[in-house]
Amino acid sequence: MKRTLIERLNKGPVICAEGFLFEIEKRGYMSAGEFVPMVALENPDALENLHKDYQHAGSDIVLAFTYNGHREKMREMDKEDLLEPLNRAALQIAKKVANNPIGNEKNLMAGNISHSNIWEKDNKESHFQAEKMFTEMVEWAVEEGADLIMGETFFYAEEAYKALEVIKKSGLPSVINLAPMAENFMQDGISIVETCIELEQRGADVIGMNCFRGPATMMPYLKKIRKEIDCHMSALPLPFRTTHENPTYFSLPDNNGCTCHAPSGKTFPTALDPMYCNRYEIRTFFEEAYQIGINFLGVCCGATPMHQREAAEAAGLTVPASKYRESKMRGTIANNPMYEN
């Protein structure tokens, strides 16, 4: 019988690779800025192969690529009629890979919901519509055999609470990840730490942070959160060198000032390649995350299989990709100026 998420976390580290958006876009199967995950329908083999690459790098969880595959985003791109087929295709691809692990134990398959793009503080209609979006996506994930649901990239505390409420109704384990903007608090005025405390009180199984921030600007908050909550925690940073002055990747200077404009008016940085963390910087982050008691680990947007391997090895795991790493590590770089403890 397959062990549950909590059973695995109680025994040690669990790796959950993310980063599909940027990696698939770089491979030419998605449009930057729009980032609708049509790859699940148009090029399913490409998505399956990326899941396998991450599995080879140590990912224990195969996360269905439904991020930005919600009703609002699909409507914005005039693809709302493909909403359910896209979600089910992504879930089925993830399940297929999870059921064919490289090791002896089957991987877990995770359904995924994310920020709705419509949530507004004190706007009850936006809250109702977001709940409907979360509900249908969670229902499809349950029907396709998900082992857990990850809700992520929330920058409104109340939206994270609503996502958790919907997930709990499914009966599946919940992972809730926050992605605060550069103001360093949630957009409805609640502090990051207070939001995590409230999530634990409401019954979240795993709480943490993902996306928007790289190692340097995520770790300080992870340390604060770890001191205040007792449940399992997650850490899924970007692999970019965010700084105190530029705490999220939205504010990072890129190599030519270019950004790709999404139809919503938001912008996505598309030339951040010079800002990548190297393997040793990523390893340093995850060594510290694991040392302070964070067992749910992975790398978010911008991640490559190399980054996922470093997360796994930093937590003491030997994964299939470990066979071909360099024979002698050059050491970690905890004292590197980019890494703010």
Protein Blocks (a to p, Z undefined) as FASTA:
>chain_A
ZZdfklmmmnmccdddehklmmmmmnopacehjlpakklmmmmmlmmmmmmmmmmnopab
dcddfehiafklmmmnopmmmmmmmmmmmmmmmmmmmmmcfblbdcddddddddehlacg
hilklmmmmmmmmmmmmmmmmmnopabdcdehiabfklmmmmmmmmmmnopacddddddd
fkopafkopafklmmmmmmmnopabdcdeehiafklmmmmmmmmmmmpmbdcdddddfbd
cdfklmbfklpccfkopacddfkopacdfblmlmpccfklmmmmmmmmmmnopabgcdde
hiafklmmmmmmmnopacfklmmmcfbdgbiafkgmklcZZ
